[in-house]
Amino acid sequence: MPRRMPFVALIAVVLAACDDRPNSPLGPADPPVPEVATRAPAPPADAARERLAQRLALALGDPAFRARLKRDLDFSTVREHKLHFQRYLAGADRSGLRELARAGRGPEQDLEADARRAVALELYLPVPAHRRAWQGDEQVLVATARADREAPVAFTTRGERMVLSAAVPPSTPVLALVPVETDFDAAASAGLIFDGGGGTQSPPPGLYMTYAHFVETFEGWLKGAPEFEIHMLGQAGTSDSLTSYGCSGERAGGFYQFNQDKLDWSGSVLLITQTGLSNYRTAHPNQNMRVFVVEDDDTACQIKTESSRFSNLIKAVETAYPALTGGKDTTSSTLQRYWKKATVLQKLIKALASLINSNDELVGNAVESSVVGVSYPGANWIVKGDGNKTNGWINLVMKQ
Protein backbone atom coordinates (compact mmCIF):
# COMPACT_ATOMS: atom_id res chain seq x y z
CA MET A 1 0.00 0.00 0.00
CA PRO A 2 1.54 3.37 -0.99
CA ARG A 3 2.58 5.68 1.79
CA ARG A 4 0.69 8.94 2.16
CA MET A 5 2.60 12.21 1.74
CA PRO A 6 2.74 14.07 5.07
CA PHE A 7 0.31 16.96 5.22
CA VAL A 8 3.03 19.62 5.72
CA ALA A 9 4.97 18.39 2.71
CA LEU A 10 1.80 18.38 0.61
CA ILE A 11 1.11 22.03 1.51
CA ALA A 12 4.69 22.98 0.54
CA VAL A 13 4.27 21.38 -2.88
CA VAL A 14 1.00 23.19 -3.50
CA LEU A 15 2.47 26.54 -2.48
CA ALA A 16 5.47 26.04 -4.74
CA ALA A 17 3.22 25.23 -7.66
CA CYS A 18 1.22 28.39 -7.04
CA ASP A 19 4.24 30.65 -6.90
CA ASP A 20 3.27 33.63 -9.08
CA ARG A 21 6.72 35.16 -9.42
CA PRO A 22 7.63 36.17 -13.04
CA ASN A 23 9.78 33.96 -15.18
CA SER A 24 13.56 34.30 -15.13
CA PRO A 25 14.73 37.37 -17.07
CA LEU A 26 17.15 35.17 -18.95
CA GLY A 27 14.34 34.05 -21.23
CA PRO A 28 13.39 30.52 -22.29
CA ALA A 29 16.25 30.21 -24.79
CA ASP A 30 18.97 31.04 -22.28
CA PRO A 31 20.64 28.17 -20.42
CA PRO A 32 20.36 28.65 -16.65
CA VAL A 33 23.66 29.24 -14.90
CA PRO A 34 23.55 28.10 -11.26
CA GLU A 35 24.80 30.46 -8.58
CA VAL A 36 27.94 29.32 -6.81
CA ALA A 37 27.06 28.21 -3.32
CA THR A 38 30.25 29.41 -1.69
CA ARG A 39 32.51 32.14 -3.00
CA ALA A 40 35.84 33.47 -1.82
CA PRO A 41 35.65 37.06 -0.57
CA ALA A 42 36.08 39.52 -3.44
CA PRO A 43 38.79 42.21 -3.31
CA PRO A 44 37.41 45.53 -1.95
CA ALA A 45 37.29 47.22 -5.38
CA ASP A 46 35.49 44.23 -6.93
CA ALA A 47 33.05 43.98 -4.02
CA ALA A 48 32.30 47.72 -4.32
CA ARG A 49 31.71 47.38 -8.08
CA GLU A 50 29.29 44.51 -7.51
CA ARG A 51 27.38 46.45 -4.85
CA LEU A 52 27.11 49.39 -7.24
CA ALA A 53 25.70 47.10 -9.93
CA GLN A 54 23.10 45.76 -7.51
CA ARG A 55 22.12 49.25 -6.32
CA LEU A 56 21.78 50.39 -9.92
CA ALA A 57 19.63 47.38 -10.78
CA LEU A 58 17.34 48.06 -7.81
CA ALA A 59 17.08 51.71 -8.84
CA LEU A 60 15.96 50.62 -12.31
CA GLY A 61 12.83 49.25 -10.68
CA ASP A 62 11.77 52.90 -10.37
CA PRO A 63 10.08 54.14 -13.60
CA ALA A 64 11.27 57.74 -13.15
CA PHE A 65 14.89 56.69 -12.70
CA ARG A 66 14.69 54.33 -15.68
CA ALA A 67 13.36 57.12 -17.87
CA ARG A 68 16.13 59.50 -16.79
CA LEU A 69 18.90 56.96 -17.35
CA LYS A 70 17.50 55.88 -20.73
CA ARG A 71 17.41 59.51 -21.85
CA ASP A 72 20.97 60.17 -20.67
CA LEU A 73 22.30 57.06 -22.39
CA ASP A 74 20.53 57.99 -25.63
CA PHE A 75 21.98 61.51 -25.53
CA SER A 76 25.55 60.35 -24.88
CA THR A 77 27.81 61.23 -27.81
CA VAL A 78 30.48 58.78 -26.69
CA ARG A 79 30.91 55.65 -28.80
CA GLU A 80 28.22 53.02 -28.00
CA HIS A 81 26.38 55.73 -25.98
CA LYS A 82 28.55 55.21 -22.92
CA LEU A 83 28.43 57.14 -19.64
CA HIS A 84 31.35 57.53 -17.24
CA PHE A 85 29.62 56.20 -14.12
CA GLN A 86 31.43 58.15 -11.39
CA ARG A 87 31.20 61.39 -13.37
CA TYR A 88 27.52 60.71 -14.00
CA LEU A 89 26.92 60.47 -10.26
CA ALA A 90 28.89 63.63 -9.51
CA GLY A 91 27.61 65.76 -12.40
CA ALA A 92 24.78 68.27 -12.40
CA ASP A 93 25.20 69.09 -8.69
CA ARG A 94 25.31 65.37 -7.74
CA SER A 95 21.77 64.84 -9.00
CA GLY A 96 22.74 61.44 -10.40
CA LEU A 97 24.00 60.34 -6.99
CA ARG A 98 20.86 61.56 -5.24
CA GLU A 99 18.52 59.95 -7.77
CA LEU A 100 20.34 56.62 -7.68
CA ALA A 101 20.40 56.62 -3.88
CA ARG A 102 16.68 57.44 -3.72
CA ALA A 103 15.59 54.89 -6.32
CA GLY A 104 18.02 52.27 -5.02
CA ARG A 105 16.76 52.73 -1.47
CA GLY A 106 20.13 53.31 0.20
CA PRO A 107 22.16 56.07 1.87
CA GLU A 108 24.02 58.47 -0.42
CA GLN A 109 27.19 58.16 1.63
CA ASP A 110 27.33 54.37 1.10
CA LEU A 111 26.86 54.78 -2.64
CA GLU A 112 29.52 57.50 -2.81
CA ALA A 113 31.97 55.40 -0.77
CA ASP A 114 31.60 52.44 -3.12
CA ALA A 115 32.03 54.71 -6.15
CA ARG A 116 35.37 55.83 -4.66
CA ARG A 117 36.47 52.28 -3.81
CA ALA A 118 35.77 50.90 -7.27
CA VAL A 119 37.98 51.58 -10.27
CA ALA A 120 36.67 54.09 -12.83
CA LEU A 121 33.58 52.53 -14.41
CA GLU A 122 31.59 53.03 -17.60
CA LEU A 123 27.91 52.26 -18.10
CA TYR A 124 26.28 51.26 -21.40
CA LEU A 125 24.45 48.54 -23.31
CA PRO A 126 27.30 46.64 -25.00
CA VAL A 127 25.16 44.43 -27.27
CA PRO A 128 23.80 46.38 -30.30
CA ALA A 129 20.60 44.31 -30.36
CA HIS A 130 20.00 45.20 -26.72
CA ARG A 131 20.47 48.92 -27.45
CA ARG A 132 17.83 48.68 -30.14
CA ALA A 133 15.44 46.59 -28.03
CA TRP A 134 15.49 48.33 -24.66
CA GLN A 135 12.89 51.08 -24.48
CA GLY A 136 13.40 51.96 -20.83
CA ASP A 137 11.18 49.20 -19.44
CA GLU A 138 11.80 46.99 -16.41
CA GLN A 139 13.04 44.04 -18.49
CA VAL A 140 16.72 44.81 -18.06
CA LEU A 141 19.69 43.40 -16.16
CA VAL A 142 22.75 45.17 -14.76
CA ALA A 143 25.90 43.09 -15.18
CA THR A 144 29.50 43.60 -14.16
CA ALA A 145 32.85 41.86 -14.57
CA ARG A 146 36.41 42.94 -13.91
CA ALA A 147 38.21 41.19 -16.76
CA ASP A 148 37.32 40.50 -20.37
CA ARG A 149 35.66 37.09 -20.91
CA GLU A 150 34.99 36.69 -17.22
CA ALA A 151 31.51 35.32 -16.46
CA PRO A 152 29.46 38.46 -15.68
CA VAL A 153 27.61 38.80 -12.39
CA ALA A 154 24.17 40.25 -13.08
CA PHE A 155 21.27 41.63 -11.05
CA THR A 156 17.56 41.94 -11.77
CA THR A 157 15.56 45.04 -10.86
CA ARG A 158 14.57 43.15 -7.70
CA GLY A 159 18.23 42.79 -6.72
CA GLU A 160 18.47 39.06 -7.46
CA ARG A 161 22.00 37.91 -8.27
CA MET A 162 22.88 35.51 -11.09
CA VAL A 163 25.92 34.56 -13.15
CA LEU A 164 25.62 34.93 -16.93
CA SER A 165 27.42 33.06 -19.67
CA ALA A 166 30.81 34.55 -20.54
CA ALA A 167 30.37 33.47 -24.17
CA VAL A 168 26.77 34.36 -25.11
CA PRO A 169 24.63 37.31 -23.94
CA PRO A 170 21.11 36.63 -22.65
CA SER A 171 18.02 37.66 -24.57
CA THR A 172 17.16 40.22 -21.89
CA PRO A 173 18.89 43.59 -22.45
CA VAL A 174 21.97 44.04 -20.26
CA LEU A 175 23.44 47.27 -18.93
CA ALA A 176 27.16 46.75 -18.35
CA LEU A 177 28.93 48.44 -15.44
CA VAL A 178 32.57 47.66 -16.20
CA PRO A 179 36.06 49.20 -15.86
CA VAL A 180 36.59 52.17 -18.17
CA GLU A 181 38.24 51.49 -21.51
CA THR A 182 37.05 54.69 -23.23
CA ASP A 183 38.80 58.06 -23.37
CA PHE A 184 35.94 60.20 -22.08
CA ASP A 185 38.04 63.33 -22.32
CA ALA A 186 38.30 62.72 -26.06
CA ALA A 187 41.98 63.63 -25.86
CA ALA A 188 43.70 63.74 -29.20
CA SER A 189 46.52 61.27 -29.44
CA ALA A 190 49.05 63.55 -27.76
CA GLY A 191 51.98 61.46 -26.64
CA LEU A 192 50.70 58.35 -28.39
CA ILE A 193 52.30 58.89 -31.79
CA PHE A 194 56.04 59.07 -31.66
CA ASP A 195 57.01 60.56 -35.03
CA GLY A 196 54.44 63.34 -35.38
CA GLY A 197 53.08 62.08 -38.69
CA GLY A 198 49.46 63.05 -38.09
CA GLY A 199 49.86 66.80 -38.27
CA THR A 200 50.11 67.37 -42.02
CA GLN A 201 47.26 68.32 -44.36
CA SER A 202 47.71 65.36 -46.69
CA PRO A 203 48.71 61.75 -45.88
CA PRO A 204 52.50 61.65 -45.49
CA PRO A 205 54.73 59.00 -47.09
CA GLY A 206 55.06 55.89 -44.97
CA LEU A 207 53.74 52.42 -44.20
CA TYR A 208 49.95 52.01 -44.47
CA MET A 209 47.45 49.24 -43.84
CA THR A 210 44.64 49.05 -46.40
CA TYR A 211 42.83 45.85 -45.41
CA ALA A 212 42.45 43.68 -42.31
CA HIS A 213 40.59 40.50 -41.47
CA PHE A 214 40.64 38.80 -38.07
CA VAL A 215 39.18 35.39 -37.28
CA GLU A 216 37.38 36.65 -34.15
CA THR A 217 36.82 39.90 -32.24
CA PHE A 218 38.99 38.89 -29.25
CA GLU A 219 36.46 40.72 -27.06
CA GLY A 220 33.88 39.35 -24.64
CA TRP A 221 30.26 40.45 -25.26
CA LEU A 222 30.07 42.49 -22.04
CA LYS A 223 32.94 44.70 -23.24
CA GLY A 224 31.14 45.74 -26.43
CA ALA A 225 32.87 46.29 -29.76
CA PRO A 226 36.56 45.39 -30.18
CA GLU A 227 39.37 47.96 -30.20
CA PHE A 228 42.03 46.65 -32.56
CA GLU A 229 45.40 48.43 -32.54
CA ILE A 230 48.42 48.02 -34.81
CA HIS A 231 51.78 48.67 -33.13
CA MET A 232 55.13 49.22 -34.80
CA LEU A 233 57.56 47.54 -32.42
CA GLY A 234 61.29 48.27 -32.52
CA GLN A 235 64.36 48.05 -30.32
CA ALA A 236 64.07 49.88 -27.00
CA GLY A 237 67.32 51.84 -26.68
CA THR A 238 70.21 49.39 -26.82
CA SER A 239 68.34 46.67 -24.93
CA ASP A 240 67.12 43.28 -26.10
CA SER A 241 63.51 44.42 -25.68
CA LEU A 242 60.92 45.97 -27.99
CA THR A 243 58.88 49.13 -27.55
CA SER A 244 56.15 50.77 -29.62
CA TYR A 245 57.22 53.46 -32.12
CA GLY A 246 53.79 53.91 -33.68
CA CYS A 247 50.22 53.02 -32.79
CA SER A 248 47.16 53.02 -35.03
CA GLY A 249 43.67 52.41 -33.75
CA GLU A 250 40.30 53.82 -32.80
CA ARG A 251 41.71 56.20 -30.19
CA ALA A 252 44.80 57.27 -32.12
CA GLY A 253 44.68 60.58 -33.95
CA GLY A 254 45.12 62.00 -37.43
CA PHE A 255 46.05 59.53 -40.15
CA TYR A 256 46.66 56.87 -37.50
CA GLN A 257 42.98 56.57 -36.62
CA PHE A 258 40.88 53.62 -37.78
CA ASN A 259 38.00 51.73 -36.23
CA GLN A 260 37.37 48.04 -36.90
CA ASP A 261 34.22 46.80 -35.16
CA LYS A 262 33.77 43.74 -37.38
CA LEU A 263 36.00 40.97 -38.64
CA ASP A 264 36.76 42.82 -41.89
CA TRP A 265 38.02 46.36 -42.44
CA SER A 266 39.23 48.24 -45.51
CA GLY A 267 40.49 51.78 -45.98
CA SER A 268 43.84 53.49 -45.49
CA VAL A 269 45.50 53.97 -42.11
CA LEU A 270 49.02 55.16 -41.42
CA LEU A 271 51.18 52.84 -39.31
CA ILE A 272 54.41 54.86 -39.35
CA THR A 273 55.76 57.67 -41.54
CA GLN A 274 58.78 57.44 -43.80
CA THR A 275 60.38 60.01 -41.49
CA GLY A 276 59.71 57.74 -38.53
CA LEU A 277 61.28 54.78 -40.32
CA SER A 278 64.34 56.83 -41.29
CA ASN A 279 64.76 58.15 -37.76
CA TYR A 280 64.51 54.64 -36.37
CA ARG A 281 67.09 53.30 -38.82
CA THR A 282 69.50 56.12 -37.88
CA ALA A 283 69.12 55.42 -34.16
CA HIS A 284 69.12 51.63 -34.59
CA PRO A 285 71.35 50.60 -37.53
CA ASN A 286 70.71 47.09 -38.83
CA GLN A 287 67.57 46.74 -36.69
CA ASN A 288 64.07 46.13 -38.08
CA MET A 289 60.50 46.35 -36.81
CA ARG A 290 57.63 44.03 -36.02
CA VAL A 291 54.05 44.82 -37.02
CA PHE A 292 52.06 43.62 -34.04
CA VAL A 293 48.26 43.52 -33.50
CA VAL A 294 46.51 43.73 -30.13
CA GLU A 295 42.89 44.03 -29.03
CA ASP A 296 43.11 46.83 -26.50
CA ASP A 297 41.03 46.54 -23.34
CA ASP A 298 41.68 49.59 -21.22
CA THR A 299 44.59 51.93 -22.00
CA ALA A 300 44.84 53.30 -25.52
CA CYS A 301 48.09 52.63 -27.40
CA GLN A 302 49.80 51.01 -24.43
CA ILE A 303 50.37 47.27 -24.56
CA LYS A 304 49.40 45.78 -21.21
CA THR A 305 50.44 42.14 -20.88
CA GLU A 306 52.68 39.80 -18.97
CA SER A 307 56.10 39.65 -20.61
CA SER A 308 55.95 35.84 -20.60
CA ARG A 309 52.76 35.86 -22.72
CA PHE A 310 54.39 38.05 -25.33
CA SER A 311 57.68 36.13 -25.41
CA ASN A 312 55.90 32.76 -25.66
CA LEU A 313 53.91 33.99 -28.66
CA ILE A 314 57.04 35.36 -30.37
CA LYS A 315 59.00 32.17 -29.68
CA ALA A 316 56.28 30.06 -31.33
CA VAL A 317 56.25 32.27 -34.43
CA GLU A 318 60.07 32.44 -34.57
CA THR A 319 60.28 28.65 -34.36
CA ALA A 320 58.05 28.35 -37.41
CA TYR A 321 59.68 31.14 -39.42
CA PRO A 322 63.22 31.67 -38.08
CA ALA A 323 64.48 35.24 -38.27
CA LEU A 324 61.83 36.40 -40.76
CA THR A 325 59.09 37.71 -38.49
CA GLY A 326 59.74 41.42 -39.02
CA GLY A 327 59.73 43.91 -41.87
CA LYS A 328 61.60 46.81 -43.40
CA ASP A 329 61.01 49.31 -46.17
CA THR A 330 62.92 48.47 -49.34
CA THR A 331 63.26 50.05 -52.80
CA SER A 332 62.86 48.04 -55.99
CA SER A 333 64.79 48.58 -59.24
CA THR A 334 61.87 50.75 -60.43
CA LEU A 335 62.18 52.89 -57.26
CA GLN A 336 58.90 51.45 -55.95
CA ARG A 337 58.96 51.06 -52.16
CA TYR A 338 57.76 47.88 -50.44
CA TRP A 339 57.42 46.57 -46.89
CA LYS A 340 59.32 43.29 -47.02
CA LYS A 341 60.27 40.48 -44.67
CA ALA A 342 63.24 41.09 -42.37
CA THR A 343 64.92 39.76 -39.25
CA VAL A 344 64.09 41.09 -35.80
CA LEU A 345 66.44 40.19 -32.97
CA GLN A 346 64.38 41.35 -29.99
CA LYS A 347 61.81 38.93 -28.58
CA LEU A 348 60.76 40.63 -25.34
CA ILE A 349 58.58 43.69 -24.85
CA LYS A 350 58.69 46.62 -22.48
CA ALA A 351 55.13 46.28 -21.23
CA LEU A 352 53.50 46.21 -17.83
CA ALA A 353 50.69 43.85 -16.94
CA SER A 354 47.77 45.64 -15.33
CA LEU A 355 46.88 44.66 -11.78
CA ILE A 356 43.64 46.67 -11.84
CA ASN A 357 42.19 46.61 -15.34
CA SER A 358 42.12 43.73 -17.78
CA ASN A 359 45.13 43.10 -19.98
CA ASP A 360 45.20 43.34 -23.76
CA GLU A 361 44.57 40.39 -26.04
CA LEU A 362 47.67 39.62 -28.11
CA VAL A 363 46.25 38.99 -31.58
CA GLY A 364 49.62 38.36 -33.16
CA ASN A 365 52.80 39.16 -35.06
CA ALA A 366 52.49 39.89 -38.79
CA VAL A 367 54.61 37.64 -41.05
CA GLU A 368 54.85 38.15 -44.81
CA SER A 369 52.70 35.74 -46.83
CA SER A 370 55.72 34.56 -48.85
CA VAL A 371 57.36 33.41 -45.61
CA VAL A 372 54.26 31.63 -44.33
CA GLY A 373 53.58 30.06 -47.72
CA VAL A 374 49.89 30.95 -47.58
CA SER A 375 48.05 33.85 -49.20
CA TYR A 376 44.59 35.35 -48.83
CA PRO A 377 42.79 37.65 -51.30
CA GLY A 378 43.59 41.29 -50.69
CA ALA A 379 46.26 40.58 -48.07
CA ASN A 380 50.04 40.14 -48.10
CA TRP A 381 50.89 39.60 -44.40
CA ILE A 382 49.55 36.91 -42.04
CA VAL A 383 48.90 37.63 -38.34
CA LYS A 384 50.25 34.77 -36.23
CA GLY A 385 49.22 34.36 -32.58
CA ASP A 386 49.74 31.94 -29.70
CA GLY A 387 51.03 28.57 -30.83
CA ASN A 388 51.60 30.05 -34.31
CA LYS A 389 47.83 30.06 -34.87
CA THR A 390 46.60 32.17 -37.79
CA ASN A 391 44.48 34.93 -36.24
CA GLY A 392 44.08 37.12 -39.32
CA TRP A 393 45.62 38.65 -42.41
CA ILE A 394 46.36 42.25 -43.43
CA ASN A 395 47.56 44.24 -46.42
CA LEU A 396 50.60 46.50 -45.93
CA VAL A 397 51.80 49.01 -48.53
CA MET A 398 54.42 51.74 -48.69
CA LYS A 399 52.99 55.03 -49.97
CA GLN A 400 55.17 57.82 -51.33
JORA-V662332 format. One record per backbone hydrogen bond with DSSP energy under -0.5 kcal/mol. CO is the residue of the C=O (numbers start at 1). NH is the residue of the N-H. E is the energy in kcal/mol with one decimal. If there is no record, write none. Layout:
co=<CO | CO>
nh=<NH | NH>
e=<E | E>
//
This chain:
co=<6 | 7 | 8 | 9 | 10 | 11 | 12 | 13 | 14 | 16 | 24 | 26 | 27 | 32 | 33 | 43 | 44 | 45 | 46 | 47 | 48 | 49 | 50 | 51 | 52 | 53 | 54 | 55 | 56 | 58 | 59 | 61 | 62 | 63 | 64 | 65 | 66 | 67 | 68 | 69 | 70 | 71 | 72 | 73 | 78 | 79 | 83 | 83 | 84 | 85 | 86 | 87 | 89 | 90 | 91 | 91 | 92 | 94 | 95 | 96 | 97 | 98 | 99 | 100 | 101 | 102 | 107 | 108 | 109 | 110 | 111 | 112 | 113 | 114 | 120 | 121 | 121 | 122 | 123 | 124 | 124 | 126 | 127 | 127 | 128 | 129 | 130 | 138 | 139 | 141 | 141 | 142 | 143 | 144 | 145 | 147 | 152 | 153 | 154 | 155 | 156 | 160 | 162 | 162 | 166 | 173 | 174 | 175 | 176 | 176 | 178 | 182 | 183 | 188 | 189 | 189 | 192 | 196 | 197 | 205 | 206 | 207 | 207 | 208 | 209 | 210 | 211 | 212 | 213 | 220 | 221 | 227 | 228 | 229 | 229 | 230 | 231 | 231 | 232 | 232 | 233 | 234 | 235 | 236 | 240 | 240 | 241 | 242 | 243 | 246 | 248 | 249 | 249 | 253 | 254 | 255 | 256 | 259 | 263 | 265 | 269 | 272 | 273 | 274 | 275 | 276 | 277 | 278 | 279 | 280 | 284 | 289 | 290 | 290 | 291 | 292 | 293 | 293 | 294 | 294 | 295 | 298 | 299 | 302 | 303 | 303 | 304 | 306 | 306 | 307 | 308 | 309 | 310 | 311 | 312 | 313 | 314 | 315 | 316 | 317 | 321 | 326 | 327 | 328 | 330 | 332 | 336 | 337 | 338 | 338 | 340 | 342 | 348 | 349 | 360 | 361 | 361 | 364 | 365 | 367 | 368 | 368 | 369 | 369 | 376 | 380 | 381 | 382 | 382 | 383 | 383 | 384 | 385 | 386 | 389 | 389 | 391 | 392 | 393 | 394 | 394 | 394 | 395 | 395 | 397 | 397 | 399>
nh=<10 | 11 | 12 | 13 | 14 | 15 | 16 | 17 | 18 | 19 | 27 | 171 | 30 | 34 | 163 | 47 | 48 | 49 | 50 | 51 | 52 | 53 | 54 | 55 | 56 | 57 | 58 | 59 | 60 | 61 | 62 | 63 | 66 | 67 | 68 | 69 | 70 | 71 | 72 | 73 | 74 | 75 | 76 | 76 | 81 | 82 | 85 | 123 | 88 | 89 | 90 | 91 | 97 | 94 | 95 | 96 | 95 | 98 | 99 | 100 | 101 | 102 | 103 | 104 | 106 | 105 | 111 | 112 | 113 | 114 | 115 | 116 | 117 | 118 | 180 | 85 | 86 | 178 | 83 | 126 | 176 | 128 | 130 | 131 | 132 | 133 | 134 | 140 | 173 | 143 | 175 | 155 | 177 | 153 | 179 | 150 | 164 | 144 | 162 | 142 | 159 | 156 | 154 | 164 | 221 | 141 | 176 | 143 | 124 | 178 | 122 | 184 | 186 | 190 | 192 | 193 | 194 | 199 | 200 | 274 | 399 | 271 | 272 | 397 | 269 | 267 | 395 | 265 | 393 | 223 | 224 | 296 | 250 | 231 | 294 | 248 | 233 | 292 | 245 | 246 | 290 | 243 | 237 | 239 | 347 | 348 | 236 | 350 | 234 | 232 | 230 | 252 | 258 | 256 | 257 | 270 | 249 | 261 | 214 | 212 | 209 | 207 | 277 | 278 | 279 | 280 | 281 | 282 | 283 | 284 | 287 | 327 | 233 | 292 | 366 | 231 | 363 | 364 | 229 | 296 | 361 | 300 | 302 | 304 | 305 | 352 | 360 | 309 | 310 | 311 | 312 | 313 | 314 | 315 | 316 | 317 | 318 | 319 | 320 | 321 | 324 | 342 | 289 | 340 | 338 | 335 | 332 | 398 | 330 | 340 | 328 | 326 | 242 | 351 | 362 | 295 | 363 | 293 | 384 | 382 | 371 | 372 | 373 | 374 | 379 | 369 | 394 | 367 | 384 | 391 | 392 | 365 | 388 | 389 | 385 | 391 | 215 | 383 | 213 | 380 | 381 | 396 | 210 | 211 | 208 | 399 | 206>
e=<-2.2 | -2.1 | -1.9 | -2.0 | -2.1 | -2.5 | -2.2 | -2.1 | -1.4 | -1.1 | -1.6 | -1.1 | -1.4 | -0.6 | -0.6 | -2.9 | -2.4 | -2.1 | -2.2 | -2.1 | -2.3 | -2.0 | -2.1 | -2.7 | -2.6 | -2.3 | -2.5 | -2.3 | -1.6 | -1.7 | -2.2 | -0.6 | -2.4 | -2.3 | -2.0 | -2.7 | -2.7 | -2.1 | -2.4 | -2.5 | -2.4 | -2.0 | -0.7 | -0.9 | -2.2 | -0.7 | -0.7 | -2.9 | -2.4 | -2.1 | -2.0 | -2.1 | -1.8 | -1.3 | -1.0 | -0.8 | -1.0 | -2.2 | -2.8 | -2.4 | -2.5 | -2.6 | -2.8 | -2.5 | -2.1 | -1.0 | -1.7 | -2.8 | -2.0 | -2.1 | -2.1 | -1.6 | -2.1 | -2.4 | -2.3 | -2.1 | -0.5 | -2.0 | -2.1 | -0.8 | -3.4 | -0.6 | -0.8 | -1.9 | -1.9 | -1.8 | -2.7 | -1.9 | -0.5 | -0.5 | -3.2 | -2.0 | -2.7 | -2.5 | -0.6 | -1.5 | -2.8 | -2.4 | -2.3 | -2.0 | -2.2 | -1.7 | -3.1 | -0.5 | -0.5 | -2.3 | -0.6 | -2.9 | -1.6 | -0.6 | -3.0 | -1.3 | -1.5 | -1.7 | -2.2 | -1.1 | -0.5 | -1.1 | -0.6 | -2.7 | -2.9 | -3.3 | -1.3 | -2.6 | -2.2 | -1.9 | -2.3 | -2.3 | -2.3 | -1.5 | -1.4 | -2.7 | -0.6 | -0.5 | -2.2 | -2.1 | -0.8 | -2.8 | -3.6 | -0.6 | -2.5 | -2.7 | -0.9 | -2.3 | -0.8 | -0.9 | -2.7 | -2.9 | -2.6 | -2.5 | -2.5 | -1.1 | -1.1 | -1.9 | -1.4 | -2.8 | -1.5 | -0.6 | -2.1 | -2.4 | -2.5 | -2.7 | -2.2 | -2.5 | -2.7 | -2.1 | -2.4 | -2.1 | -2.1 | -2.3 | -1.8 | -2.6 | -2.7 | -0.7 | -2.9 | -3.5 | -1.1 | -2.0 | -2.7 | -0.7 | -2.3 | -0.6 | -1.4 | -0.6 | -0.6 | -0.7 | -2.4 | -0.7 | -1.6 | -2.7 | -2.4 | -1.8 | -2.5 | -2.6 | -1.8 | -2.0 | -3.1 | -2.2 | -1.3 | -2.3 | -1.9 | -1.6 | -1.7 | -2.8 | -2.7 | -1.9 | -3.2 | -0.5 | -2.9 | -0.7 | -1.9 | -2.2 | -1.6 | -1.5 | -0.5 | -2.5 | -1.1 | -2.9 | -2.7 | -3.5 | -1.4 | -1.9 | -2.8 | -1.0 | -2.1 | -2.7 | -2.7 | -2.9 | -0.7 | -2.7 | -1.0 | -2.6 | -1.8 | -1.5 | -3.6 | -0.7 | -2.1 | -2.8 | -2.2 | -2.0 | -2.3 | -0.5 | -2.1 | -0.7 | -3.1 | -0.5 | -2.2>
//
